[in-house]
Amino acid sequence: MSTPFEKPQIICHVQKSLNYTVFDSKWIPCSAKFVCLGNYARGTGVMQIYEVQHGEVHMIKEIEKAKPIKCGTFGASSLQQRHIATGDFDGNLNIWNLEVPDVPVFSVKAHKEIVNSIDGVGGLGIGDGAPEIVTGSRDGTVKVWDPRQKDSPVANMEPLPGEAKRDCWTVTFGHAFNDQDRCVCAGYDNGDIKLFDLRNMSLRWETNIKNGVCCVEFDRKDINMNKLVATSLEGKFHVFDMRTQHLTKGFASVSEKAHKSTIWQARHLPQNRDIFMTAGGAGNLHLWKYEYPAQRSKKDSDGVDMGVAGTVNLLQNATLSSQPIASLDWSPDKQGLCVCSSFDQAFLPLRVAIGRLLIRLLTAVSVFSLDVHLFPREVGNKAL
């Protein structure tokens, strides 16, 4: 007979209140540290760096900036540098060295309005090809930037003359499995999802999920496209099987009404691409597992290959806040460890025990603090 302890457990490690609004939080690679990005009530931006030590979270650095910071990524940085790229409310793209954060190492006026979303690829040993950053903005454009080339983007996806400008809420990289291929997926406020092929500089596929798209993410960036998760305002998410594209029907998908409110984020577990977490507007987290079908493709009536969607199973859920959880990030180094932030001005490092890892966590939170202490602290001669 199964017991509740055989299910994965979501364990809140520590909760800390802040005096500013947090829009994003990211683990610093190869460390026990994470950075929170947001804005003060006086209208300035803030970056705070925290470290997990002996079961507690301590702030080790605070940096105030002129403009509120909306989003950030380490995806285009090397493991040695660990520079974070940020997008702010004034449309600026900046890259910061967190050891010397006074002046950005790269800065460009990326958009005319707020940068809603940012993602990186080609860094951290993930994905082939050049390091690149993609930004999506309220001005309706999606732009790809190479930090080695200043002032102008390497790709600019914008509405055609006469087309309505839609607010781009989310962007992500994928399909970066060799030096030539790379895709960008963008989600918009009207429910549009668009897949841009950067190799051919073309729109490869588009669909509409009928409600604003809050988040899109591939299960992995550095492989031939496998799965894409898209979340929406109405509390539903869609998982697209990206391996087989039909000429008229596109990609097969499965949808799930997961939350009673907006799903702000979806993040795949780095160590297991079939497990992902969704974060809801009611302050709750849902942990899911995707199950593949027996056959991932079949022939239609004309003998053309079309995809077959799998199923999603809810593994666990937990309510952590009374306000929306706006950001969520898995640790790339410690399986099951993640940090999330909510609009009640708090962040919550927590642990998701998956499979056998659960055994080490059932005794007490103090055991968890020992697990966290095993993080590597240094890369080369740099201690971040």
Short mmCIF file of the C-alpha atoms (twelve columns), coordinates in Angstrom:
data_MODEL
# 
_entry.id   MODEL 
# 
loop_
_atom_site.group_PDB 
_atom_site.id 
_atom_site.type_symbol 
_atom_site.label_atom_id 
_atom_site.label_alt_id 
_atom_site.label_comp_id 
_atom_site.label_asym_id 
_atom_site.label_seq_id 
_atom_site.Cartn_x 
_atom_site.Cartn_y 
_atom_site.Cartn_z 
_atom_site.pdbx_PDB_model_num 
ATOM 1   C CA . MET A 1   0.000  0.000  0.000   1 
ATOM 2   C CA . SER A 2   1.334  3.421  -0.909  1 
ATOM 3   C CA . THR A 3   1.937  6.056  1.734   1 
ATOM 4   C CA . PRO A 4   2.061  9.856  1.450   1 
ATOM 5   C CA . PHE A 5   5.835  9.739  1.926   1 
ATOM 6   C CA . GLU A 6   6.302  7.805  -1.322  1 
ATOM 7   C CA . LYS A 7   5.201  10.902 -3.253  1 
ATOM 8   C CA . PRO A 8   7.704  13.681 -3.942  1 
ATOM 9   C CA . GLN A 9   7.617  16.245 -1.159  1 
ATOM 10  C CA . ILE A 10  7.866  20.035 -1.490  1 
ATOM 11  C CA . ILE A 11  9.691  21.304 1.575   1 
ATOM 12  C CA . CYS A 12  9.993  25.037 2.247   1 
ATOM 13  C CA . HIS A 13  13.473 25.619 3.630   1 
ATOM 14  C CA . VAL A 14  13.297 29.290 4.618   1 
ATOM 15  C CA . GLN A 15  11.164 32.324 3.824   1 
ATOM 16  C CA . LYS A 16  12.465 35.866 3.930   1 
ATOM 17  C CA . SER A 17  10.531 39.125 3.606   1 
ATOM 18  C CA . LEU A 18  11.993 41.960 1.561   1 
ATOM 19  C CA . ASN A 19  11.397 45.703 1.377   1 
ATOM 20  C CA . TYR A 20  11.022 45.799 -2.407  1 
ATOM 21  C CA . THR A 21  9.097  44.058 -5.196  1 
ATOM 22  C CA . VAL A 22  10.904 40.996 -6.561  1 
ATOM 23  C CA . PHE A 23  10.357 40.273 -10.259 1 
ATOM 24  C CA . ASP A 24  12.976 37.572 -10.822 1 
ATOM 25  C CA . SER A 25  15.341 35.305 -8.908  1 
ATOM 26  C CA . LYS A 26  18.188 33.223 -10.315 1 
ATOM 27  C CA . TRP A 27  20.720 30.784 -8.889  1 
ATOM 28  C CA . ILE A 28  24.323 31.778 -9.534  1 
ATOM 29  C CA . PRO A 29  25.871 28.758 -11.287 1 
ATOM 30  C CA . CYS A 30  28.387 26.635 -9.361  1 
ATOM 31  C CA . SER A 31  27.622 28.276 -6.049  1 
ATOM 32  C CA . ALA A 32  25.239 28.254 -3.099  1 
ATOM 33  C CA . LYS A 33  24.152 31.781 -3.981  1 
ATOM 34  C CA . PHE A 34  21.220 33.331 -5.806  1 
ATOM 35  C CA . VAL A 35  20.362 36.836 -6.966  1 
ATOM 36  C CA . CYS A 36  17.023 38.621 -6.592  1 
ATOM 37  C CA . LEU A 37  16.025 41.347 -9.065  1 
ATOM 38  C CA . GLY A 38  13.327 43.980 -8.602  1 
ATOM 39  C CA . ASN A 39  12.528 47.570 -7.740  1 
ATOM 40  C CA . TYR A 40  12.168 49.779 -4.701  1 
ATOM 41  C CA . ALA A 41  9.048  51.839 -4.072  1 
ATOM 42  C CA . ARG A 42  11.085 54.960 -4.910  1 
ATOM 43  C CA . GLY A 43  11.403 53.729 -8.501  1 
ATOM 44  C CA . THR A 44  14.988 52.458 -8.555  1 
ATOM 45  C CA . GLY A 45  16.196 48.978 -9.392  1 
ATOM 46  C CA . VAL A 46  17.866 46.517 -7.044  1 
ATOM 47  C CA . MET A 47  19.996 43.381 -7.209  1 
ATOM 48  C CA . GLN A 48  20.571 41.466 -4.001  1 
ATOM 49  C CA . ILE A 49  22.867 38.444 -3.684  1 
ATOM 50  C CA . TYR A 50  22.108 35.842 -1.016  1 
ATOM 51  C CA . GLU A 51  24.051 32.816 0.144   1 
ATOM 52  C CA . VAL A 52  22.757 29.643 1.781   1 
ATOM 53  C CA . GLN A 53  24.916 28.807 4.784   1 
ATOM 54  C CA . HIS A 54  24.229 26.192 7.430   1 
ATOM 55  C CA . GLY A 55  20.483 26.200 6.862   1 
ATOM 56  C CA . GLU A 56  20.176 29.985 6.810   1 
ATOM 57  C CA . VAL A 57  20.060 32.588 4.034   1 
ATOM 58  C CA . HIS A 58  22.307 35.637 4.346   1 
ATOM 59  C CA . MET A 59  22.483 38.702 2.099   1 
ATOM 60  C CA . ILE A 60  26.083 39.302 1.043   1 
ATOM 61  C CA . LYS A 61  25.671 42.143 -1.475  1 
ATOM 62  C CA . GLU A 62  23.105 44.775 -2.464  1 
ATOM 63  C CA . ILE A 63  23.322 46.886 -5.610  1 
ATOM 64  C CA . GLU A 64  20.914 49.715 -6.399  1 
ATOM 65  C CA . LYS A 65  20.422 50.828 -10.011 1 
ATOM 66  C CA . ALA A 66  18.683 53.781 -11.665 1 
ATOM 67  C CA . LYS A 67  15.932 51.739 -13.366 1 
ATOM 68  C CA . PRO A 68  13.736 48.927 -12.005 1 
ATOM 69  C CA . ILE A 69  14.992 45.496 -13.133 1 
ATOM 70  C CA . LYS A 70  12.392 43.127 -14.588 1 
ATOM 71  C CA . CYS A 71  14.262 39.959 -15.574 1 
ATOM 72  C CA . GLY A 72  17.675 38.280 -15.713 1 
ATOM 73  C CA . THR A 73  19.614 35.297 -17.069 1 
ATOM 74  C CA . PHE A 74  23.051 33.694 -16.784 1 
ATOM 75  C CA . GLY A 75  22.436 31.651 -19.940 1 
ATOM 76  C CA . ALA A 76  24.901 33.463 -22.219 1 
ATOM 77  C CA . SER A 77  27.773 33.663 -19.711 1 
ATOM 78  C CA . SER A 78  30.655 31.257 -19.227 1 
ATOM 79  C CA . LEU A 79  30.963 29.292 -16.002 1 
ATOM 80  C CA . GLN A 80  34.172 31.168 -15.246 1 
ATOM 81  C CA . GLN A 81  32.662 34.672 -15.579 1 
ATOM 82  C CA . ARG A 82  29.073 34.092 -14.441 1 
ATOM 83  C CA . HIS A 83  27.871 37.475 -15.700 1 
ATOM 84  C CA . ILE A 84  24.147 38.136 -15.418 1 
ATOM 85  C CA . ALA A 85  22.202 39.811 -18.230 1 
ATOM 86  C CA . THR A 86  19.211 41.908 -17.149 1 
ATOM 87  C CA . GLY A 87  16.343 43.731 -18.800 1 
ATOM 88  C CA . ASP A 88  14.850 46.817 -17.150 1 
ATOM 89  C CA . PHE A 89  11.728 48.966 -17.255 1 
ATOM 90  C CA . ASP A 90  13.366 51.489 -19.590 1 
ATOM 91  C CA . GLY A 91  14.102 48.911 -22.312 1 
ATOM 92  C CA . ASN A 92  17.808 48.522 -21.511 1 
ATOM 93  C CA . LEU A 93  19.788 45.295 -21.781 1 
ATOM 94  C CA . ASN A 94  22.745 45.254 -19.383 1 
ATOM 95  C CA . ILE A 95  25.316 42.586 -18.544 1 
ATOM 96  C CA . TRP A 96  26.816 42.794 -15.059 1 
ATOM 97  C CA . ASN A 97  29.885 41.350 -13.405 1 
ATOM 98  C CA . LEU A 98  28.483 40.679 -9.939  1 
ATOM 99  C CA . GLU A 99  31.933 40.978 -8.385  1 
ATOM 100 C CA . VAL A 100 32.297 44.534 -9.772  1 
ATOM 101 C CA . PRO A 101 28.707 45.618 -10.440 1 
ATOM 102 C CA . ASP A 102 29.149 49.394 -10.535 1 
ATOM 103 C CA . VAL A 103 29.255 49.634 -14.346 1 
ATOM 104 C CA . PRO A 104 27.816 47.076 -16.793 1 
ATOM 105 C CA . VAL A 105 30.294 45.196 -18.983 1 
ATOM 106 C CA . PHE A 106 27.752 45.475 -21.833 1 
ATOM 107 C CA . SER A 107 24.859 47.885 -22.235 1 
ATOM 108 C CA . VAL A 108 22.464 48.666 -25.068 1 
ATOM 109 C CA . LYS A 109 19.101 50.372 -25.489 1 
ATOM 110 C CA . ALA A 110 17.359 47.187 -26.571 1 
ATOM 111 C CA . HIS A 111 13.711 48.285 -26.741 1 
ATOM 112 C CA . LYS A 112 11.513 51.352 -26.661 1 
ATOM 113 C CA . GLU A 113 9.541  49.994 -23.703 1 
ATOM 114 C CA . ILE A 114 9.959  47.583 -20.781 1 
ATOM 115 C CA . VAL A 115 11.875 44.325 -21.318 1 
ATOM 116 C CA . ASN A 116 9.369  41.729 -20.114 1 
ATOM 117 C CA . SER A 117 11.463 38.614 -20.603 1 
ATOM 118 C CA . ILE A 118 15.048 37.541 -21.270 1 
ATOM 119 C CA . ASP A 119 16.876 34.288 -21.955 1 
ATOM 120 C CA . GLY A 120 20.401 33.249 -22.861 1 
ATOM 121 C CA . VAL A 121 22.130 30.380 -24.658 1 
ATOM 122 C CA . GLY A 122 25.653 29.366 -25.596 1 
ATOM 123 C CA . GLY A 123 26.985 29.869 -22.064 1 
ATOM 124 C CA . LEU A 124 27.315 27.672 -18.953 1 
ATOM 125 C CA . GLY A 125 28.351 24.799 -21.237 1 
ATOM 126 C CA . ILE A 126 24.720 24.496 -22.451 1 
ATOM 127 C CA . GLY A 127 23.997 24.568 -26.173 1 
ATOM 128 C CA . ASP A 128 26.361 24.936 -29.116 1 
ATOM 129 C CA . GLY A 129 27.159 28.087 -31.043 1 
ATOM 130 C CA . ALA A 130 27.825 31.677 -30.072 1 
ATOM 131 C CA . PRO A 131 26.609 33.162 -26.777 1 
ATOM 132 C CA . GLU A 132 23.360 34.998 -27.456 1 
ATOM 133 C CA . ILE A 133 20.633 36.761 -25.494 1 
ATOM 134 C CA . VAL A 134 16.985 37.108 -26.540 1 
ATOM 135 C CA . THR A 135 14.709 39.853 -25.210 1 
ATOM 136 C CA . GLY A 136 10.956 40.339 -25.540 1 
ATOM 137 C CA . SER A 137 9.274  43.678 -24.908 1 
ATOM 138 C CA . ARG A 138 5.993  45.525 -24.606 1 
ATOM 139 C CA . ASP A 139 6.949  47.290 -27.850 1 
ATOM 140 C CA . GLY A 140 6.019  44.073 -29.699 1 
ATOM 141 C CA . THR A 141 9.521  43.110 -30.807 1 
ATOM 142 C CA . VAL A 142 11.720 40.103 -30.075 1 
ATOM 143 C CA . LYS A 143 15.443 40.722 -30.504 1 
ATOM 144 C CA . VAL A 144 18.499 38.478 -30.370 1 
ATOM 145 C CA . TRP A 145 21.788 39.972 -29.170 1 
ATOM 146 C CA . ASP A 146 25.401 38.838 -29.378 1 
ATOM 147 C CA . PRO A 147 27.336 40.411 -26.462 1 
ATOM 148 C CA . ARG A 148 30.392 40.587 -28.739 1 
ATOM 149 C CA . GLN A 149 28.494 42.846 -31.153 1 
ATOM 150 C CA . LYS A 150 27.292 46.073 -29.613 1 
ATOM 151 C CA . ASP A 151 24.487 48.491 -30.560 1 
ATOM 152 C CA . SER A 152 22.566 46.339 -33.056 1 
ATOM 153 C CA . PRO A 153 20.792 42.982 -32.656 1 
ATOM 154 C CA . VAL A 154 21.726 39.977 -34.761 1 
ATOM 155 C CA . ALA A 155 18.004 39.288 -35.306 1 
ATOM 156 C CA . ASN A 156 14.903 41.437 -34.945 1 
ATOM 157 C CA . MET A 157 11.420 39.909 -35.077 1 
ATOM 158 C CA . GLU A 158 8.812  42.655 -35.266 1 
ATOM 159 C CA . PRO A 159 5.281  43.068 -36.645 1 
ATOM 160 C CA . LEU A 160 4.929  43.762 -40.349 1 
ATOM 161 C CA . PRO A 161 3.799  47.249 -41.395 1 
ATOM 162 C CA . GLY A 162 0.080  47.507 -40.702 1 
ATOM 163 C CA . GLU A 163 0.008  44.614 -38.231 1 
ATOM 164 C CA . ALA A 164 -1.153 45.199 -34.672 1 
ATOM 165 C CA . LYS A 165 1.633  45.443 -32.109 1 
ATOM 166 C CA . ARG A 166 1.260  42.732 -29.448 1 
ATOM 167 C CA . ASP A 167 2.899  42.805 -26.040 1 
ATOM 168 C CA . CYS A 168 5.563  40.061 -25.882 1 
ATOM 169 C CA . TRP A 169 5.449  38.540 -22.402 1 
ATOM 170 C CA . THR A 170 7.905  35.660 -22.621 1 
ATOM 171 C CA . VAL A 171 10.819 34.376 -24.714 1 
ATOM 172 C CA . THR A 172 13.044 31.295 -24.636 1 
ATOM 173 C CA . PHE A 173 15.834 29.638 -26.614 1 
ATOM 174 C CA . GLY A 174 15.839 26.053 -27.862 1 
ATOM 175 C CA . HIS A 175 17.087 23.684 -30.577 1 
ATOM 176 C CA . ALA A 176 20.731 24.728 -29.967 1 
ATOM 177 C CA . PHE A 177 22.159 21.266 -30.569 1 
ATOM 178 C CA . ASN A 178 24.857 22.284 -33.077 1 
ATOM 179 C CA . ASP A 179 26.707 25.377 -34.295 1 
ATOM 180 C CA . GLN A 180 24.108 26.290 -36.933 1 
ATOM 181 C CA . ASP A 181 20.651 25.506 -35.573 1 
ATOM 182 C CA . ARG A 182 18.867 27.616 -32.972 1 
ATOM 183 C CA . CYS A 183 15.248 28.630 -32.364 1 
ATOM 184 C CA . VAL A 184 13.489 31.294 -30.329 1 
ATOM 185 C CA . CYS A 185 9.958  30.842 -29.036 1 
ATOM 186 C CA . ALA A 186 7.908  33.874 -27.982 1 
ATOM 187 C CA . GLY A 187 4.524  34.196 -26.261 1 
ATOM 188 C CA . TYR A 188 2.243  37.220 -26.530 1 
ATOM 189 C CA . ASP A 189 -0.607 38.854 -24.631 1 
ATOM 190 C CA . ASN A 190 -3.237 37.759 -27.192 1 
ATOM 191 C CA . GLY A 191 -2.376 34.058 -26.877 1 
ATOM 192 C CA . ASP A 192 -0.031 33.851 -29.868 1 
ATOM 193 C CA . ILE A 193 2.949  31.500 -29.671 1 
ATOM 194 C CA . LYS A 194 5.545  31.984 -32.403 1 
ATOM 195 C CA . LEU A 195 8.579  29.820 -33.159 1 
ATOM 196 C CA . PHE A 196 11.367 31.610 -35.014 1 
ATOM 197 C CA . ASP A 197 14.082 29.657 -36.854 1 
ATOM 198 C CA . LEU A 198 17.283 31.683 -36.455 1 
ATOM 199 C CA . ARG A 199 19.201 29.608 -38.994 1 
ATOM 200 C CA . ASN A 200 16.765 30.348 -41.808 1 
ATOM 201 C CA . MET A 201 15.577 33.667 -40.300 1 
ATOM 202 C CA . SER A 202 11.955 32.642 -40.725 1 
ATOM 203 C CA . LEU A 203 8.762  32.015 -38.774 1 
ATOM 204 C CA . ARG A 204 8.688  28.234 -38.472 1 
ATOM 205 C CA . TRP A 205 5.366  27.781 -36.662 1 
ATOM 206 C CA . GLU A 206 2.689  29.720 -34.843 1 
ATOM 207 C CA . THR A 207 -0.460 28.928 -32.909 1 
ATOM 208 C CA . ASN A 208 -2.865 30.603 -30.499 1 
ATOM 209 C CA . ILE A 209 -3.931 29.260 -27.086 1 
ATOM 210 C CA . LYS A 210 -6.749 31.837 -26.675 1 
ATOM 211 C CA . ASN A 211 -5.323 33.488 -23.555 1 
ATOM 212 C CA . GLY A 212 -2.240 35.546 -22.791 1 
ATOM 213 C CA . VAL A 213 0.958  33.466 -22.752 1 
ATOM 214 C CA . CYS A 214 2.785  34.032 -19.465 1 
ATOM 215 C CA . CYS A 215 5.695  31.620 -19.915 1 
ATOM 216 C CA . VAL A 216 7.228  29.352 -22.559 1 
ATOM 217 C CA . GLU A 217 10.140 26.978 -21.978 1 
ATOM 218 C CA . PHE A 218 11.752 24.073 -23.799 1 
ATOM 219 C CA . ASP A 219 12.568 21.067 -21.647 1 
ATOM 220 C CA . ARG A 220 16.199 21.464 -22.767 1 
ATOM 221 C CA . LYS A 221 17.951 24.034 -24.932 1 
ATOM 222 C CA . ASP A 222 20.877 21.937 -26.125 1 
ATOM 223 C CA . ILE A 223 19.034 19.130 -27.935 1 
ATOM 224 C CA . ASN A 224 16.905 18.741 -31.028 1 
ATOM 225 C CA . MET A 225 13.555 20.259 -30.000 1 
ATOM 226 C CA . ASN A 226 11.728 17.773 -27.795 1 
ATOM 227 C CA . LYS A 227 8.982  19.420 -25.691 1 
ATOM 228 C CA . LEU A 228 7.715  22.950 -25.099 1 
ATOM 229 C CA . VAL A 229 5.581  24.051 -22.149 1 
ATOM 230 C CA . ALA A 230 3.406  27.179 -22.451 1 
ATOM 231 C CA . THR A 231 1.364  28.632 -19.579 1 
ATOM 232 C CA . SER A 232 -1.557 31.025 -19.770 1 
ATOM 233 C CA . LEU A 233 -3.573 33.627 -17.893 1 
ATOM 234 C CA . GLU A 234 -6.547 31.321 -17.429 1 
ATOM 235 C CA . GLY A 235 -4.713 28.718 -15.337 1 
ATOM 236 C CA . LYS A 236 -4.070 26.228 -18.133 1 
ATOM 237 C CA . PHE A 237 -0.774 24.972 -19.515 1 
ATOM 238 C CA . HIS A 238 0.009  23.235 -22.801 1 
ATOM 239 C CA . VAL A 239 2.793  20.744 -23.515 1 
ATOM 240 C CA . PHE A 240 3.749  20.512 -27.198 1 
ATOM 241 C CA . ASP A 241 5.646  17.540 -28.612 1 
ATOM 242 C CA . MET A 242 8.182  19.319 -30.834 1 
ATOM 243 C CA . ARG A 243 9.683  16.280 -32.561 1 
ATOM 244 C CA . THR A 244 7.143  15.973 -35.385 1 
ATOM 245 C CA . GLN A 245 5.636  18.975 -37.159 1 
ATOM 246 C CA . HIS A 246 2.621  18.392 -39.395 1 
ATOM 247 C CA . LEU A 247 2.251  20.706 -42.384 1 
ATOM 248 C CA . THR A 248 -1.236 21.911 -41.367 1 
ATOM 249 C CA . LYS A 249 -1.808 20.675 -37.802 1 
ATOM 250 C CA . GLY A 250 1.545  21.773 -36.422 1 
ATOM 251 C CA . PHE A 251 2.779  20.102 -33.244 1 
ATOM 252 C CA . ALA A 252 0.704  17.704 -31.142 1 
ATOM 253 C CA . SER A 253 -0.104 18.954 -27.648 1 
ATOM 254 C CA . VAL A 254 -1.784 18.102 -24.371 1 
ATOM 255 C CA . SER A 255 -3.333 20.731 -22.097 1 
ATOM 256 C CA . GLU A 256 -4.162 20.724 -18.402 1 
ATOM 257 C CA . LYS A 257 -6.237 23.049 -16.227 1 
ATOM 258 C CA . ALA A 258 -3.624 23.167 -13.490 1 
ATOM 259 C CA . HIS A 259 -4.459 26.195 -11.344 1 
ATOM 260 C CA . LYS A 260 -7.529 28.251 -10.536 1 
ATOM 261 C CA . SER A 261 -5.563 31.377 -11.388 1 
ATOM 262 C CA . THR A 262 -2.834 32.557 -13.756 1 
ATOM 263 C CA . ILE A 263 0.178  30.268 -14.206 1 
ATOM 264 C CA . TRP A 264 3.071  32.706 -14.077 1 
ATOM 265 C CA . GLN A 265 5.969  30.288 -14.547 1 
ATOM 266 C CA . ALA A 266 6.889  26.800 -15.712 1 
ATOM 267 C CA . ARG A 267 10.393 25.447 -15.140 1 
ATOM 268 C CA . HIS A 268 11.835 22.048 -16.058 1 
ATOM 269 C CA . LEU A 269 14.061 20.210 -13.618 1 
ATOM 270 C CA . PRO A 270 17.588 20.452 -15.120 1 
ATOM 271 C CA . GLN A 271 18.464 16.897 -14.077 1 
ATOM 272 C CA . ASN A 272 15.235 15.363 -15.457 1 
ATOM 273 C CA . ARG A 273 13.590 17.091 -18.419 1 
ATOM 274 C CA . ASP A 274 10.306 15.189 -17.996 1 
ATOM 275 C CA . ILE A 275 9.596  16.808 -14.604 1 
ATOM 276 C CA . PHE A 276 8.529  20.449 -14.398 1 
ATOM 277 C CA . MET A 277 7.022  22.859 -11.894 1 
ATOM 278 C CA . THR A 278 4.273  25.417 -12.472 1 
ATOM 279 C CA . ALA A 279 3.810  28.496 -10.272 1 
ATOM 280 C CA . GLY A 280 0.349  29.977 -9.827  1 
ATOM 281 C CA . GLY A 281 -1.299 33.277 -9.073  1 
ATOM 282 C CA . ALA A 282 -2.717 31.931 -5.817  1 
ATOM 283 C CA . GLY A 283 0.756  31.324 -4.386  1 
ATOM 284 C CA . ASN A 284 0.856  27.608 -5.125  1 
ATOM 285 C CA . LEU A 285 3.330  25.279 -6.835  1 
ATOM 286 C CA . HIS A 286 2.421  22.157 -8.800  1 
ATOM 287 C CA . LEU A 287 4.967  19.489 -9.700  1 
ATOM 288 C CA . TRP A 288 4.271  17.523 -12.903 1 
ATOM 289 C CA . LYS A 289 5.706  14.613 -14.837 1 
ATOM 290 C CA . TYR A 290 5.265  14.152 -18.572 1 
ATOM 291 C CA . GLU A 291 4.672  10.593 -19.770 1 
ATOM 292 C CA . TYR A 292 5.487  9.791  -23.386 1 
ATOM 293 C CA . PRO A 293 3.042  7.823  -25.538 1 
ATOM 294 C CA . ALA A 294 3.900  4.372  -26.844 1 
ATOM 295 C CA . GLN A 295 4.552  5.942  -30.255 1 
ATOM 296 C CA . ARG A 296 5.420  9.629  -30.675 1 
ATOM 297 C CA . SER A 297 4.237  9.843  -34.290 1 
ATOM 298 C CA . LYS A 298 1.678  8.299  -36.604 1 
ATOM 299 C CA . LYS A 299 0.445  8.647  -40.170 1 
ATOM 300 C CA . ASP A 300 -2.578 10.769 -40.993 1 
ATOM 301 C CA . SER A 301 -5.148 9.840  -43.648 1 
ATOM 302 C CA . ASP A 302 -2.785 11.115 -46.351 1 
ATOM 303 C CA . GLY A 303 0.182  9.165  -45.044 1 
ATOM 304 C CA . VAL A 304 1.931  12.238 -43.604 1 
ATOM 305 C CA . ASP A 305 3.661  11.989 -40.234 1 
ATOM 306 C CA . MET A 306 1.990  13.777 -37.342 1 
ATOM 307 C CA . GLY A 307 2.907  13.928 -33.669 1 
ATOM 308 C CA . VAL A 308 1.202  12.137 -30.794 1 
ATOM 309 C CA . ALA A 309 1.010  13.913 -27.442 1 
ATOM 310 C CA . GLY A 310 1.658  12.177 -24.151 1 
ATOM 311 C CA . THR A 311 0.029  12.751 -20.771 1 
ATOM 312 C CA . VAL A 312 0.884  14.804 -17.678 1 
ATOM 313 C CA . ASN A 313 0.561  13.562 -14.108 1 
ATOM 314 C CA . LEU A 314 0.461  15.717 -10.990 1 
ATOM 315 C CA . LEU A 315 3.137  14.525 -8.557  1 
ATOM 316 C CA . GLN A 316 2.677  17.049 -5.744  1 
ATOM 317 C CA . ASN A 317 1.434  20.548 -4.952  1 
ATOM 318 C CA . ALA A 318 1.914  23.055 -2.162  1 
ATOM 319 C CA . THR A 319 0.731  26.549 -1.244  1 
ATOM 320 C CA . LEU A 320 3.559  28.829 -0.152  1 
ATOM 321 C CA . SER A 321 2.091  32.323 -0.352  1 
ATOM 322 C CA . SER A 322 -1.152 34.268 -0.529  1 
ATOM 323 C CA . GLN A 323 0.176  36.241 -3.518  1 
ATOM 324 C CA . PRO A 324 1.267  35.208 -7.025  1 
ATOM 325 C CA . ILE A 325 4.595  33.422 -7.339  1 
ATOM 326 C CA . ALA A 326 6.261  35.538 -10.007 1 
ATOM 327 C CA . SER A 327 9.587  33.749 -10.444 1 
ATOM 328 C CA . LEU A 328 10.945 30.239 -10.043 1 
ATOM 329 C CA . ASP A 329 14.429 28.868 -10.693 1 
ATOM 330 C CA . TRP A 330 15.882 25.391 -10.184 1 
ATOM 331 C CA . SER A 331 19.453 25.045 -9.017  1 
ATOM 332 C CA . PRO A 332 21.550 23.624 -11.872 1 
ATOM 333 C CA . ASP A 333 23.913 22.026 -9.353  1 
ATOM 334 C CA . LYS A 334 21.695 20.480 -6.675  1 
ATOM 335 C CA . GLN A 335 18.793 18.329 -7.819  1 
ATOM 336 C CA . GLY A 336 15.444 19.415 -6.419  1 
ATOM 337 C CA . LEU A 337 16.646 22.711 -4.930  1 
ATOM 338 C CA . CYS A 338 14.906 25.842 -6.171  1 
ATOM 339 C CA . VAL A 339 14.199 29.444 -5.252  1 
ATOM 340 C CA . CYS A 340 10.981 31.327 -5.947  1 
ATOM 341 C CA . SER A 341 9.683  34.805 -5.231  1 
ATOM 342 C CA . SER A 342 6.183  36.147 -4.735  1 
ATOM 343 C CA . PHE A 343 4.475  39.506 -4.877  1 
ATOM 344 C CA . ASP A 344 4.117  39.616 -1.095  1 
ATOM 345 C CA . GLN A 345 7.769  40.688 -1.241  1 
ATOM 346 C CA . ALA A 346 9.365  37.450 -0.174  1 
ATOM 347 C CA . PHE A 347 11.592 34.761 -1.607  1 
ATOM 348 C CA . LEU A 348 11.424 31.125 -0.626  1 
ATOM 349 C CA . PRO A 349 14.301 28.684 -1.111  1 
ATOM 350 C CA . LEU A 350 12.731 25.243 -1.079  1 
ATOM 351 C CA . ARG A 351 13.506 21.646 -1.752  1 
ATOM 352 C CA . VAL A 352 11.631 19.163 -3.891  1 
ATOM 353 C CA . ALA A 353 12.519 15.629 -2.922  1 
ATOM 354 C CA . ILE A 354 12.289 13.372 -5.938  1 
ATOM 355 C CA . GLY A 355 12.621 9.601  -5.756  1 
ATOM 356 C CA . ARG A 356 15.325 8.362  -3.415  1 
ATOM 357 C CA . LEU A 357 16.351 11.863 -2.422  1 
ATOM 358 C CA . LEU A 358 13.289 11.897 -0.196  1 
ATOM 359 C CA . ILE A 359 14.908 9.516  2.284   1 
ATOM 360 C CA . ARG A 360 17.591 12.041 3.168   1 
ATOM 361 C CA . LEU A 361 15.063 14.769 3.894   1 
ATOM 362 C CA . LEU A 362 12.424 13.115 6.025   1 
ATOM 363 C CA . THR A 363 14.308 13.424 9.285   1 
ATOM 364 C CA . ALA A 364 14.542 17.181 9.757   1 
ATOM 365 C CA . VAL A 365 15.224 20.463 8.025   1 
ATOM 366 C CA . SER A 366 18.697 20.434 9.571   1 
ATOM 367 C CA . VAL A 367 19.595 17.506 7.324   1 
ATOM 368 C CA . PHE A 368 18.602 19.616 4.367   1 
ATOM 369 C CA . SER A 369 20.961 22.356 5.472   1 
ATOM 370 C CA . LEU A 370 23.810 19.840 5.349   1 
ATOM 371 C CA . ASP A 371 22.834 18.960 1.792   1 
ATOM 372 C CA . VAL A 372 22.930 22.603 0.783   1 
ATOM 373 C CA . HIS A 373 26.342 23.045 2.401   1 
ATOM 374 C CA . LEU A 374 27.787 20.553 -0.102  1 
ATOM 375 C CA . PHE A 375 27.555 23.127 -2.915  1 
ATOM 376 C CA . PRO A 376 30.848 23.910 -4.671  1 
ATOM 377 C CA . ARG A 377 31.807 27.395 -3.552  1 
ATOM 378 C CA . GLU A 378 34.460 28.398 -6.060  1 
ATOM 379 C CA . VAL A 379 35.188 28.321 -9.767  1 
ATOM 380 C CA . GLY A 380 38.848 28.795 -10.569 1 
ATOM 381 C CA . ASN A 381 40.087 31.623 -8.414  1 
ATOM 382 C CA . LYS A 382 36.725 33.331 -8.173  1 
ATOM 383 C CA . ALA A 383 34.617 32.925 -5.064  1 
ATOM 384 C CA . LEU A 384 31.110 34.242 -5.799  1 
# 
